Amino acid sequence: MLIPYDRDRAVQYAHTWAFQRNPQYYSYDLLGGDCTNFASQCLYAGSGIMNHTPTFGWYYYSGDNKAPAWTGVSYLFQFLTRKQQTPGPAAQVVGPDELRPGDLVRLRFAQGAQGHMPVVVAVGQGGGLGQILVAAHSDDADFRPLSSYPFHQLWGLHILGSYR
């Protein structure tokens, strides 16, 4: 059974830390980027549940002791869209018109590239990618229109809740 995801807490966390780094977490800015680490922090703020399964879970203990899904775009995508009802947040892939604040977006900039994982912080009226505003690390942003990214592919990740 899924427990509710606190979208407001996730978004508030995103606003608080969009242009700075929470000292409780290592910054991966110099090791390939911090976007998925930031997205995971926002998810954790809204869910409060980690999955402590070695390798295939979703957890963070320290900069050197974390699951690949905590910091890797494709690994987090795989974890969130898993079929098993294991602990932690779960998501379904949706189109941009179904995104809500607190959801994530996986972007790929070129064929085969890992990409980027911003957090949706607001969705305006009228639809369109310019109405979806995101926060992110690596290219630090808050209230950035999704349309301003030069992406090749986009996957919306609607957070359904978390499994205990």
DSSP file (Angstrom, degrees, kcal/mol; ACC not computed):
  #  RESIDUE AA STRUCTURE BP1 BP2  ACC     N-H-->O    O-->H-N    N-H-->O    O-->H-N    TCO  KAPPA ALPHA  PHI   PSI    X-CA   Y-CA   Z-CA
    1    1 A M              0   0    0      0, 0.0   163,-0.5     0, 0.0     2,-0.3   0.000 360.0 360.0 360.0 134.1    0.0    0.0    0.0
    2    2 A L  E     -A  163   0A   0    161,-0.1   161,-0.2   162,-0.1     3,-0.0  -0.593 360.0-148.6 -80.8 139.4    1.3    3.4   -0.9
    3    3 A I  E     -A  162   0A   0    159,-3.1   159,-2.1    -2,-0.3    -1,-0.0  -0.809  37.8 -85.0-101.5 152.9    1.5    6.2    1.7
    4    4 A P        -     0   0    0      0, 0.0     2,-0.5     0, 0.0   157,-0.2  -0.152  33.5-132.3 -61.5 148.6    1.0    9.8    0.6
    5    5 A Y        -     0   0    0    155,-0.2     2,-1.4   154,-0.1    42,-0.2  -0.873  16.0-132.9 -98.2 128.5    3.8   11.9   -0.8
    6    6 A D     >  +     0   0    0     40,-3.0     4,-2.0    -2,-0.5     3,-0.2  -0.663  28.1 177.3 -87.2  88.8    4.1   15.4    0.8
    7    7 A R  H  > S+     0   0    0     -2,-1.4     4,-2.7     1,-0.2     5,-0.2   0.868  76.9  56.8 -60.4 -39.6    4.5   17.5   -2.4
    8    8 A D  H  > S+     0   0    0      1,-0.2     4,-2.6     2,-0.2    -1,-0.2   0.905 107.7  47.5 -61.9 -41.7    4.5   20.7   -0.4
    9    9 A R  H  > S+     0   0    0      2,-0.2     4,-2.3     1,-0.2    -1,-0.2   0.903 112.2  50.1 -65.9 -40.4    7.5   19.5    1.7
   10   10 A A  H  X S+     0   0    0     -4,-2.0     4,-2.1     2,-0.2    -2,-0.2   0.924 113.9  44.6 -63.2 -44.3    9.4   18.4   -1.4
   11   11 A V  H  X S+     0   0    0     -4,-2.7     4,-2.5     2,-0.2    -2,-0.2   0.905 112.0  51.8 -68.2 -41.7    8.8   21.7   -3.2
   12   12 A Q  H  X S+     0   0    0     -4,-2.6     4,-2.4    -5,-0.2    -1,-0.2   0.910 109.7  50.4 -61.0 -41.4    9.7   23.8   -0.1
   13   13 A Y  H  X S+     0   0    0     -4,-2.3     4,-2.2     2,-0.2    -1,-0.2   0.922 109.0  52.1 -60.6 -44.2   12.9   21.8    0.2
   14   14 A A  H  X S+     0   0    0     -4,-2.1     4,-1.1     1,-0.2    -2,-0.2   0.922 111.1  46.5 -59.6 -45.7   13.7   22.5   -3.5
   15   15 A H  H  < S+     0   0    0     -4,-2.5     3,-0.4     1,-0.2     4,-0.3   0.907 112.5  51.1 -63.0 -41.5   13.1   26.3   -3.0
   16   16 A T  H  < S+     0   0    0     -4,-2.4    -2,-0.2     1,-0.2    -1,-0.2   0.882 123.1  27.3 -63.8 -40.1   15.3   26.3    0.2
   17   17 A W  H >< S+     0   0    0     -4,-2.2     3,-0.9    -5,-0.1    -1,-0.2   0.301  86.1 105.1-110.7   8.4   18.3   24.5   -1.3
   18   18 A A  T 3< S+     0   0    0     -4,-1.1   123,-0.3    -3,-0.4    -1,-0.1   0.862  95.1  28.9 -59.7 -37.3   18.1   25.4   -5.1
   19   19 A F  T 3  S+     0   0    0     -4,-0.3     2,-0.3    -3,-0.2    -1,-0.2   0.234 125.7  39.7-111.7  13.7   21.0   27.9   -4.9
   20   20 A Q  S <  S-     0   0    0     -3,-0.9     2,-0.5     0, 0.0     0, 0.0  -0.895  80.9-106.7-146.9 177.7   23.0   26.4   -2.1
   21   21 A R        -     0   0    0     -2,-0.3     6,-0.1     6,-0.0    -3,-0.1  -0.939  24.5-125.5-116.5 131.9   24.0   23.0   -0.8
   22   22 A N    >   -     0   0    0     -2,-0.5     3,-2.1     1,-0.1    -5,-0.0  -0.619  19.4-141.7 -70.3 121.9   22.6   21.3    2.3
   23   23 A P  T 3  S+     0   0    0      0, 0.0    -1,-0.1     0, 0.0     4,-0.1   0.624  95.7  72.0 -66.2 -10.0   25.6   20.5    4.5
   24   24 A Q  T 3  S+     0   0    0      2,-0.1     2,-0.4    38,-0.0    -2,-0.0   0.626  99.3  54.5 -75.1 -12.4   24.0   17.1    5.5
   25   25 A Y  S <  S-     0   0    0     -3,-2.1     2,-0.1    37,-0.1    37,-0.0  -0.942  88.5-114.5-125.5 144.1   24.7   15.8    2.0
   26   26 A Y        -     0   0    0     -2,-0.4     2,-0.5     1,-0.1    -4,-0.1  -0.460  30.7-126.4 -68.6 144.8   27.9   15.7   -0.1
   27   27 A S        -     0   0    0     -2,-0.1     3,-0.4     1,-0.1     7,-0.1  -0.861  18.1-169.0 -96.8 126.0   27.9   17.9   -3.2
   28   28 A Y    > > +     0   0    0     -2,-0.5     5,-2.2     1,-0.2     3,-1.8   0.111  50.7 119.4 -98.5  20.0   28.7   16.0   -6.4
   29   29 A D  T 3 5S+     0   0    0      1,-0.3     3,-0.5     3,-0.2    -1,-0.2   0.862  80.9  40.9 -53.8 -39.3   29.1   19.2   -8.5
   30   30 A L  T 3 5S+     0   0    0     -3,-0.4    -1,-0.3     1,-0.2    -2,-0.1   0.394 109.7  62.0 -92.1   3.8   32.7   18.3   -9.3
   31   31 A L  T < 5S-     0   0    0     -3,-1.8    -1,-0.2     2,-0.0    -2,-0.1  -0.189 135.9 -57.4-122.0  40.5   32.0   14.6   -9.9
   32   32 A G  T   5S-     0   0    0     -3,-0.5    -3,-0.2   106,-0.0     2,-0.1   0.294 102.0 -53.3 106.3  -9.2   29.6   14.7  -12.8
   33   33 A G      < -     0   0    0     -5,-2.2     4,-0.1     1,-0.1    -4,-0.1  -0.323  34.7-121.6 122.2 157.1   26.9   16.9  -11.4
   34   34 A D  S  > S+     0   0    0     -2,-0.1     4,-2.4    -5,-0.1     5,-0.2   0.249  74.8 106.5-114.5   8.6   24.6   17.2   -8.4
   35   35 A C  H  > S+     0   0    0      1,-0.2     4,-2.3     2,-0.2     5,-0.1   0.901  84.3  40.8 -63.7 -44.2   21.1   17.2  -10.1
   36   36 A T  H  > S+     0   0    0     35,-0.4     4,-2.7     2,-0.2    -1,-0.2   0.848 112.6  55.3 -76.7 -32.6   20.0   13.7   -9.1
   37   37 A N  H  > S+     0   0    0     34,-0.3     4,-2.2     2,-0.2    -2,-0.2   0.933 111.7  45.6 -58.4 -46.3   21.4   14.1   -5.6
   38   38 A F  H  X S+     0   0    0     -4,-2.4     4,-2.3     2,-0.2    -2,-0.2   0.912 112.0  50.4 -64.0 -44.2   19.3   17.2   -5.2
   39   39 A A  H  X S+     0   0    0     -4,-2.3     4,-2.5     1,-0.2    -2,-0.2   0.906 110.9  50.0 -60.9 -41.5   16.2   15.5   -6.7
   40   40 A S  H  X S+     0   0    0     -4,-2.7     4,-2.8    30,-0.4    -2,-0.2   0.896 108.3  52.4 -64.7 -39.9   16.7   12.6   -4.3
   41   41 A Q  H  X S+     0   0    0     -4,-2.2     4,-2.2     2,-0.2    -2,-0.2   0.920 110.8  47.5 -61.1 -43.0   16.9   15.0   -1.4
   42   42 A C  H  X S+     0   0    0     -4,-2.3     4,-1.5     2,-0.2    -2,-0.2   0.922 112.2  49.7 -63.2 -44.6   13.7   16.6   -2.4
   43   43 A L  H  X S+     0   0    0     -4,-2.5     4,-1.5     1,-0.2     5,-0.3   0.910 111.0  49.4 -59.3 -43.6   12.0   13.2   -2.8
   44   44 A Y  H  X S+     0   0    0     -4,-2.8     4,-2.4     1,-0.2    -1,-0.2   0.880 106.4  55.7 -66.3 -37.4   13.2   12.2    0.6
   45   45 A A  H  < S+     0   0    0     -4,-2.2    -1,-0.2     1,-0.2    -2,-0.2   0.855 115.2  39.9 -60.8 -34.0   11.9   15.4    2.1
   46   46 A G  H  < S+     0   0    0     -4,-1.5   -40,-3.0   -37,-0.2    -2,-0.2   0.642 129.4  27.4 -89.6 -16.5    8.5   14.5    0.7
   47   47 A S  H  < S-     0   0    0     -4,-1.5    -3,-0.2   -42,-0.2    -2,-0.2   0.768  74.1-156.8-115.1 -39.5    8.5   10.8    1.4
   48   48 A G     <  +     0   0    0     -4,-2.4     2,-0.5    -5,-0.3    -4,-0.1   0.579  59.1 108.8  71.4   9.5   10.8   10.2    4.4
   49   49 A I        -     0   0    0     -5,-0.1     2,-0.2     2,-0.0    -1,-0.2  -0.972  45.5-172.8-126.0 122.8   11.4    6.6    3.4
   50   50 A M        -     0   0    0     -2,-0.5     2,-0.6    38,-0.1     9,-0.2  -0.672  23.5-130.6-101.7 164.0   14.6    5.2    2.0
   51   51 A N  B     -H   58   0B   0      7,-2.7     7,-2.0    -2,-0.2    16,-0.1  -0.965  17.0-166.7-114.7 111.2   15.2    1.7    0.6
   52   52 A H        +     0   0    0     -2,-0.6     7,-0.1     5,-0.2     5,-0.1   0.214  39.6 133.2 -88.1  15.1   18.3    0.3    2.3
   53   53 A T     >  -     0   0    0      1,-0.1     4,-2.0     3,-0.1    -2,-0.1  -0.522  65.9-109.9 -66.7 122.0   18.8   -2.6   -0.2
   54   54 A P  T  4 S-     0   0    0      0, 0.0     2,-2.6     0, 0.0    -1,-0.1  -0.249  88.1 -11.3 -55.1 139.6   22.5   -2.7   -1.1
   55   55 A T  T  4 S+     0   0    0      1,-0.2    14,-0.3    11,-0.1    -2,-0.1  -0.284 138.0  50.4  70.1 -53.7   23.2   -1.6   -4.8
   56   56 A F  T  4 S+     0   0    0     -2,-2.6    -1,-0.2    11,-0.1    -3,-0.1   0.428  95.7  82.4 -99.3   1.8   19.5   -1.7   -6.0
   57   57 A G  S  < S-     0   0    0     -4,-2.0    12,-0.5    -5,-0.1     2,-0.3   0.086  78.8-114.0 -86.1-158.6   17.9    0.4   -3.3
   58   58 A W  B     +H   51   0B   0     -7,-2.0    -7,-2.7    11,-0.1     2,-0.3  -0.825  57.5 125.8-145.6  98.0   17.6    4.2   -2.8
   59   59 A Y        -     0   0    0     -2,-0.3     8,-2.4    -9,-0.2     2,-0.3  -0.971  39.7-153.0-152.8 161.8   19.5    5.5    0.2
   60   60 A Y  E     +I   66   0C   0     -2,-0.3     6,-0.2     6,-0.2     3,-0.1  -0.958  25.9 151.9-142.6 122.0   22.1    8.0    1.4
   61   61 A Y  E    S-     0   0C   0      4,-2.7     2,-0.3     1,-0.5     5,-0.2   0.651  76.2 -24.6-111.7 -38.2   24.4    7.5    4.4
   62   62 A S  E >  S-I   65   0C   0      3,-1.6     3,-0.8   -37,-0.0    -1,-0.5  -0.951  75.2 -81.6-162.7 174.7   27.4    9.6    3.2
   63   63 A G  T 3  S+     0   0    0     -2,-0.3     3,-0.2     1,-0.3   -38,-0.0   0.789 131.9  36.0 -57.7 -28.6   29.1   10.8    0.1
   64   64 A D  T 3  S+     0   0    0      1,-0.2     2,-0.4    -4,-0.0    -1,-0.3   0.478 114.4  59.2-102.1  -5.3   30.8    7.4   -0.3
   65   65 A N  E <  S+I   62   0C   0     -3,-0.8    -4,-2.7     2,-0.0    -3,-1.6  -0.766  76.0 108.5-130.8  86.1   28.0    5.3    1.0
   66   66 A K  E     -I   60   0C   0     -2,-0.4    -6,-0.2    -6,-0.2   -11,-0.1  -0.969  68.0 -96.0-151.7 159.5   24.9    5.7   -1.1
   67   67 A A    >>  -     0   0    0     -8,-2.4     3,-1.7    -2,-0.3     4,-0.6  -0.523  33.5-119.4 -76.9 148.6   22.9    3.8   -3.6
   68   68 A P  H >> S+     0   0    0      0, 0.0     4,-2.1     0, 0.0     3,-0.8   0.839 114.3  63.1 -53.9 -32.6   23.6    4.4   -7.3
   69   69 A A  H 34 S+     0   0    0    -12,-0.5   -11,-0.1   -14,-0.3    11,-0.1   0.712  90.7  66.5 -67.6 -19.6   19.9    5.5   -7.6
   70   70 A W  H <4 S+     0   0    0     -3,-1.7   -30,-0.4   -11,-0.2    -1,-0.2   0.856 121.5  13.3 -69.7 -32.6   20.5    8.4   -5.2
   71   71 A T  H << S+     0   0    0     -3,-0.8     2,-0.5    -4,-0.6   -35,-0.4   0.501 106.6  88.1-123.5  -7.0   22.8   10.2   -7.6
   72   72 A G     X  -     0   0    0     -4,-2.1     4,-3.0    -5,-0.2     5,-0.3  -0.856  60.9-147.6-104.9 126.8   22.5    8.6  -11.1
   73   73 A V  H  > S+     0   0    0     -2,-0.5     4,-2.2     1,-0.2    -1,-0.2   0.937  99.9  39.5 -53.5 -55.6   19.8    9.8  -13.5
   74   74 A S  H  > S+     0   0    0      1,-0.2     4,-2.4     2,-0.2    -1,-0.2   0.861 115.9  52.2 -68.6 -34.2   19.1    6.5  -15.1
   75   75 A Y  H  > S+     0   0    0     -7,-0.2     4,-2.5     2,-0.2    -6,-0.2   0.905 110.4  47.4 -68.3 -40.9   19.4    4.5  -11.8
   76   76 A L  H  X S+     0   0    0     -4,-3.0     4,-2.9    -8,-0.3     5,-0.2   0.916 111.3  52.1 -65.4 -41.1   16.9    6.8  -10.1
   77   77 A F  H  X S+     0   0    0     -4,-2.2     4,-1.8    -5,-0.3    -2,-0.2   0.939 111.8  46.2 -57.5 -47.9   14.5    6.5  -13.1
   78   78 A Q  H  < S+     0   0    0     -4,-2.4    -2,-0.2     1,-0.2    -1,-0.2   0.903 113.6  49.1 -62.8 -41.8   14.8    2.7  -12.9
   79   79 A F  H >< S+     0   0    0     -4,-2.5     3,-1.3     1,-0.2    -2,-0.2   0.946 111.8  47.3 -64.0 -47.5   14.2    2.7   -9.1
   80   80 A L  H 3< S+     0   0    0     -4,-2.9    11,-3.2     1,-0.3    -1,-0.2   0.818 115.6  44.8 -65.8 -30.8   11.2    5.0   -9.2
   81   81 A T  T 3< S+     0   0    0     -4,-1.8    -1,-0.3    -5,-0.2    -2,-0.2   0.217  84.1 134.6 -99.7  15.0    9.5    3.0  -12.0
   82   82 A R    <   -     0   0    0     -3,-1.3     9,-0.1    -4,-0.2    -3,-0.1  -0.196  54.3-140.1 -61.1 155.8   10.2   -0.4  -10.6
   83   83 A K  S    S+     0   0    0      2,-0.0    -1,-0.1     0, 0.0     2,-0.1   0.729  75.5  90.8 -88.9 -26.2    7.3   -3.0  -10.5
   84   84 A Q  S    S-     0   0    0      1,-0.1     2,-1.3     0, 0.0    -2,-0.1  -0.423  79.3-128.7 -73.8 146.3    8.1   -4.4   -7.1
   85   85 A Q        +     0   0    0     -2,-0.1    -1,-0.1    77,-0.0     3,-0.1  -0.477  54.6 148.8 -92.4  63.1    6.5   -2.8   -4.0
   86   86 A T        -     0   0    0     -2,-1.3    77,-0.4     1,-0.2   -35,-0.1  -0.575  56.3 -70.8 -93.8 160.4    9.7   -2.3   -2.1
   87   87 A P  S    S+     0   0    0      0, 0.0    77,-0.2     0, 0.0    -1,-0.2  -0.082  91.7  47.7 -54.5 146.9   10.3    0.5    0.3
   88   88 A G  E    S-B  163   0A   0     75,-2.6    75,-2.4   -38,-0.1   -38,-0.1  -0.400  93.7 -35.4 114.5 172.4   10.7    4.1   -1.0
   89   89 A P  E     -B  162   0A   0      0, 0.0     2,-0.3     0, 0.0    73,-0.3  -0.246  52.3-159.8 -65.0 153.2    9.0    6.4   -3.4
   90   90 A A  E     -B  161   0A   0     71,-2.5    70,-2.6    -9,-0.1    71,-1.0  -0.966   9.0-175.9-134.2 150.1    7.4    5.1   -6.6
   91   91 A A  E     -B  159   0A   0    -11,-3.2     2,-0.4    -2,-0.3    68,-0.2  -0.927  17.4-141.2-140.9 162.6    6.5    6.9   -9.8
   92   92 A Q  E     -B  158   0A   0     66,-1.9    66,-2.5    -2,-0.3     2,-0.4  -0.965  32.3-108.6-123.7 148.4    4.8    6.4  -13.1
   93   93 A V  E     +B  157   0A   0     -2,-0.4     2,-0.3    64,-0.2    64,-0.2  -0.598  48.4 169.4 -75.8 129.8    6.0    7.9  -16.4
   94   94 A V  E     -B  156   0A   0     62,-2.2    62,-1.6    -2,-0.4     5,-0.0  -0.886  35.6 -98.4-135.9 164.9    3.6   10.6  -17.6
   95   95 A G    >   -     0   0    0     -2,-0.3     3,-2.1    60,-0.1     4,-0.3  -0.390  45.4 -99.9 -77.0 164.3    3.4   13.3  -20.2
   96   96 A P  G >  S+     0   0    0      0, 0.0     3,-1.3     0, 0.0    -1,-0.1   0.800 120.1  64.3 -57.0 -30.5    4.2   16.9  -19.3
   97   97 A D  G 3  S+     0   0    0      1,-0.2    30,-0.0    30,-0.0    -2,-0.0   0.612 100.9  52.3 -71.2 -10.2    0.5   17.8  -19.0
   98   98 A E  G <  S+     0   0    0     -3,-2.1    -1,-0.2     2,-0.1     2,-0.1   0.383  82.9 116.7-104.3   2.0    0.2   15.4  -16.1
   99   99 A L    <   -     0   0    0     -3,-1.3    59,-0.1    -4,-0.3     6,-0.0  -0.435  41.3-173.8 -74.2 145.4    3.1   16.8  -14.0
  100  100 A R    >   -     0   0    0     -2,-0.1     3,-2.3     4,-0.1    20,-0.2  -0.903  40.6 -73.8-130.8 159.9    2.4   18.3  -10.6
  101  101 A P  T 3  S+     0   0    0      0, 0.0    20,-0.2     0, 0.0     3,-0.1  -0.297 121.1  33.9 -54.4 137.3    4.6   20.2   -8.1
  102  102 A G  T 3  S+     0   0    0     18,-3.2    19,-0.1     1,-0.4   -56,-0.1   0.178  93.9 115.1  97.3 -15.1    6.9   17.7   -6.4
  103  103 A D    <   -     0   0    0     -3,-2.3    17,-2.8    17,-0.1    -1,-0.4  -0.280  59.5-128.3 -77.1 171.0    7.2   15.5   -9.5
  104  104 A L  E     -DC 119 157A   0     53,-2.0    53,-2.9    15,-0.2     2,-0.4  -0.801   9.0-149.0-118.0 161.5   10.5   14.9  -11.4
  105  105 A V  E     - C   0 156A   0     13,-2.0     2,-0.6    -2,-0.3    51,-0.2  -0.997   5.5-151.5-131.7 128.5   11.5   15.2  -15.0
  106  106 A R  E     - C   0 155A   0     49,-2.9    49,-2.3    -2,-0.4     2,-0.4  -0.890  19.2-171.2 -98.0 124.6   14.2   13.2  -16.7
  107  107 A L  E     -EC 116 154A   0      9,-2.8     9,-2.1    -2,-0.6     2,-0.5  -0.924  13.3-162.4-115.9 140.7   15.8   15.0  -19.6
  108  108 A R  E     - C   0 153A   0     45,-2.3    44,-3.9    -2,-0.4    45,-1.9  -0.993   1.4-170.2-119.2 126.9   18.2   13.6  -22.1
  109  109 A F  S    S+     0   0    0     -2,-0.5     2,-0.3    42,-0.3    -1,-0.1   0.771  70.9   9.0 -89.0 -28.0   20.2   16.2  -24.0
  110  110 A A  S >  S-     0   0    0      3,-0.0     3,-2.3    41,-0.0    -1,-0.2  -0.977  97.5 -73.5-148.3 157.9   21.7   14.0  -26.7
  111  111 A Q  T 3  S+     0   0    0     -2,-0.3     3,-0.1     1,-0.3    -2,-0.0  -0.294 119.1   6.5 -54.9 127.2   21.4   10.4  -27.8
  112  112 A G  T 3  S+     0   0    0      1,-0.3    -1,-0.3     2,-0.1     2,-0.1   0.319  97.0 132.0  83.7  -8.5   22.9    8.1  -25.2
  113  113 A A    <   -     0   0    0     -3,-2.3    -1,-0.3     1,-0.1    -3,-0.0  -0.476  62.6-127.8 -79.5 149.1   23.7   10.9  -22.7
  114  114 A Q        -     0   0    0      1,-0.2     2,-0.3    -2,-0.1    -1,-0.1   0.947  47.3-169.0 -59.3 -52.1   22.7   10.4  -19.0
  115  115 A G        -     0   0    0     -7,-0.1     2,-0.3    -9,-0.1    -7,-0.2  -0.707  17.3 -59.2 104.2-149.6   20.8   13.7  -18.9
  116  116 A H  B     -E  107   0A   0     -9,-2.1    -9,-2.8    -2,-0.3    22,-0.1  -0.940  24.8-153.1-144.8 154.5   19.4   15.9  -16.1
  117  117 A M        +     0   0    0     -2,-0.3   -78,-0.2   -11,-0.2   -11,-0.2  -0.637  21.8 176.2-137.9  77.0   16.7   15.4  -13.3
  118  118 A P        -     0   0    0      0, 0.0   -13,-2.0     0, 0.0     2,-0.4  -0.375  27.3-122.5 -78.8 163.8   15.0   18.7  -12.3
  119  119 A V  E     -DF 104 135A   0     16,-2.8    16,-2.5   -15,-0.2     2,-0.4  -0.900  21.4-122.4-107.6 130.0   12.2   18.9   -9.7
  120  120 A V  E     + F   0 134A   0    -17,-2.8   -18,-3.2    -2,-0.4    14,-0.3  -0.588  34.8 168.9 -72.8 126.7    8.8   20.4  -10.7
  121  121 A V  E     +     0   0A   0     12,-3.0     2,-0.3     1,-0.4    13,-0.2   0.591  63.3   8.3-113.2 -18.3    8.1   23.3   -8.3
  122  122 A A  E     - F   0 133A   0     11,-1.6    11,-2.9   -22,-0.1     2,-0.4  -0.978  52.0-157.0-160.7 150.0    5.1   25.0  -10.1
  123  123 A V  E     - F   0 132A   0     -2,-0.3     9,-0.2     9,-0.2     8,-0.1  -0.974  21.8-152.7-132.5 118.0    2.7   24.3  -13.0
  124  124 A G    >   -     0   0    0      7,-3.1     3,-0.7    -2,-0.4     2,-0.1  -0.242  26.3 -86.9 -84.5 174.3    1.0   27.3  -14.5
  125  125 A Q  T 3  S+     0   0    0      1,-0.2    -1,-0.1    -2,-0.1     0, 0.0  -0.438 102.1  39.7 -76.0 151.5   -2.3   27.6  -16.3
  126  126 A G  T 3  S-     0   0    0     -2,-0.1    -1,-0.2     5,-0.0     5,-0.0   0.279  97.8-115.9  97.2 -10.8   -2.6   27.0  -20.0
  127  127 A G    <   +     0   0    0     -3,-0.7     3,-0.1     1,-0.1     4,-0.1  -0.051  60.3 115.3  74.0-179.7   -0.3   24.1  -20.4
  128  128 A G  S >  S-     0   0    0      1,-0.1     3,-1.7     2,-0.1     4,-0.4   0.105  77.8 -84.7  92.5 152.9    2.9   23.9  -22.3
  129  129 A L  G >  S+     0   0    0      1,-0.3    18,-1.0     2,-0.2     3,-0.9   0.750 123.6  65.2 -64.3 -24.8    6.5   23.4  -21.2
  130  130 A G  G 3  S+     0   0    0      1,-0.2    -1,-0.3    16,-0.2    -2,-0.1   0.676  98.6  55.0 -70.7 -16.1    6.9   27.1  -20.5
  131  131 A Q  G <  S+     0   0    0     -3,-1.7    -7,-3.1    -7,-0.1     2,-0.7   0.511  89.3  85.7 -93.6  -7.1    4.3   26.7  -17.7
  132  132 A I  E <   -F  123   0A   0     -3,-0.9    14,-3.0    -4,-0.4     2,-0.4  -0.869  66.0-165.3 -97.0 115.7    6.2   23.9  -16.0
  133  133 A L  E     -FG 122 145A   0    -11,-2.9   -12,-3.0    -2,-0.7   -11,-1.6  -0.844   7.6-172.0-107.6 138.3    8.7   25.5  -13.6
  134  134 A V  E     -FG 120 144A   0     10,-2.6    10,-2.6    -2,-0.4     2,-0.3  -0.836  20.0-144.4-128.8 161.0   11.6   23.5  -12.1
  135  135 A A  E     +F  119   0A   0    -16,-2.5   -16,-2.8    -2,-0.3     2,-0.3  -0.930  31.5 162.4-118.4 149.1   14.3   23.7   -9.5
  136  136 A A  E   > - G   0 141A   0      5,-2.0     5,-2.2    -2,-0.3     2,-0.2  -0.993  30.6-132.9-160.4 160.2   17.7   22.0  -10.1
  137  137 A H  T   5S+     0   0    0     -2,-0.3     2,-1.5     3,-0.2   -20,-0.2  -0.624  84.2  46.5-107.7 176.1   21.3   21.7   -9.1
  138  138 A S  T   5S+     0   0    0     -2,-0.2     2,-0.6  -104,-0.1  -105,-0.1  -0.551 129.9  32.4  83.7 -63.5   24.4   21.5  -11.5
  139  139 A D  T   5S-     0   0    0     -2,-1.5    -3,-0.1     2,-0.0    -1,-0.0  -0.829 110.7-136.6-107.8  84.3   22.9   24.4  -13.4
  140  140 A D  T   5 +     0   0    0     -2,-0.6     2,-0.3    -5,-0.1    -3,-0.2  -0.107  39.5 155.4 -53.4 132.7   21.4   25.8  -10.2
  141  141 A A  E   < -G  136   0A   0     -5,-2.2    -5,-2.0  -123,-0.3     2,-0.3  -0.994  29.1-171.8-155.9 153.4   17.8   27.0  -10.9
  142  142 A D  E    S+     0   0A   0     -2,-0.3    -7,-0.2    -7,-0.2    -8,-0.0  -0.955  83.6   7.1-147.1 136.1   14.5   27.7   -9.2
  143  143 A F  E    S+     0   0A   0     -2,-0.3    -8,-0.2     1,-0.2   -23,-0.0   0.824  86.6 159.8  60.1  33.5   11.3   28.6  -11.1
  144  144 A R  E     -G  134   0A   0    -10,-2.6   -10,-2.6     1,-0.1    -1,-0.2  -0.735  45.2-115.2 -85.7 130.1   13.1   27.8  -14.4
  145  145 A P  E >   -G  133   0A   0      0, 0.0     3,-1.9     0, 0.0   -12,-0.2  -0.429  13.6-137.0 -63.4 134.0   10.8   27.1  -17.3
  146  146 A L  G >  S+     0   0    0    -14,-3.0     3,-1.6   -17,-0.9   -16,-0.2   0.821 102.5  67.4 -59.6 -30.8   11.2   23.5  -18.5
  147  147 A S  G 3  S+     0   0    0    -18,-1.0    -1,-0.3   -15,-0.3   -17,-0.1   0.651  85.6  70.8 -65.2 -15.1   11.0   24.9  -22.1
  148  148 A S  G <  S+     0   0    0     -3,-1.9    -1,-0.3   -19,-0.2    -2,-0.2   0.556  79.2  90.9 -82.2  -6.7   14.4   26.6  -21.5
  149  149 A Y  S <  S-     0   0    0     -3,-1.6     2,-1.6    -4,-0.2    -3,-0.0  -0.751  75.7-137.9 -88.9 134.1   16.3   23.3  -21.5
  150  150 A P        +     0   0    0      0, 0.0     2,-0.1     0, 0.0    -3,-0.1  -0.456  44.5 166.2 -86.3  65.3   17.6   22.1  -24.9
  151  151 A F        -     0   0    0     -2,-1.6   -42,-0.3     1,-0.1     3,-0.1  -0.427  39.7-157.8 -87.8 157.4   16.6   18.5  -24.4
  152  152 A H  S    S+     0   0    0    -44,-3.9     2,-0.3     1,-0.3   -43,-0.2   0.765  82.9  13.3 -95.6 -38.1   16.3   15.7  -26.9
  153  153 A Q  E     -C  108   0A   0    -45,-1.9   -45,-2.3   -43,-0.1     2,-0.4  -0.975  64.8-160.8-140.4 153.3   13.9   13.5  -24.9
  154  154 A L  E     -C  107   0A   0     -2,-0.3     2,-0.4   -47,-0.2   -47,-0.2  -0.999   6.0-174.7-137.8 136.5   11.7   14.1  -21.8
  155  155 A W  E     -C  106   0A   0    -49,-2.3   -49,-2.9    -2,-0.4     2,-0.3  -0.987  17.4-146.3-127.7 121.3   10.1   11.7  -19.3
  156  156 A G  E     -CB 105  94A   0    -62,-1.6   -62,-2.2    -2,-0.4     2,-0.6  -0.690   8.9-156.1 -81.5 139.4    7.7   13.0  -16.7
  157  157 A L  E     -CB 104  93A   0    -53,-2.9   -53,-2.0    -2,-0.3     2,-0.7  -0.892   4.1-163.0-120.2  99.3    7.9   11.1  -13.4
  158  158 A H  E     - B   0  92A   0    -66,-2.5   -66,-1.9    -2,-0.6     2,-0.5  -0.729  19.8-132.8 -84.3 117.3    4.7   11.5  -11.4
  159  159 A I  E     - B   0  91A   0     -2,-0.7   -68,-0.3   -68,-0.2  -154,-0.1  -0.584  21.5-173.6 -75.4 121.9    5.3   10.5   -7.8
  160  160 A L  E     -     0   0A   0    -70,-2.6     2,-0.3    -2,-0.5  -155,-0.2   0.739  50.2 -88.2 -86.7 -26.3    2.5    8.1   -6.7
  161  161 A G  E     - B   0  90A   0    -71,-1.0   -71,-2.5  -157,-0.2    -1,-0.4  -0.950  50.4 -70.8 143.8-162.1    3.6    7.9   -3.0
  162  162 A S  E     -AB   3  89A   0   -159,-2.1  -159,-3.1    -2,-0.3     2,-0.4  -0.961  26.3-133.4-132.3 149.4    5.9    5.6   -1.1
  163  163 A Y  E      AB   2  88A   0    -75,-2.4   -75,-2.6   -77,-0.4  -161,-0.1  -0.790 360.0 360.0 -94.0 143.3    6.0    2.0    0.0
  164  164 A R              0   0    0   -163,-0.5    -1,-0.1    -2,-0.4  -114,-0.1   0.451 360.0 360.0 -78.2 360.0    6.9    1.3    3.6
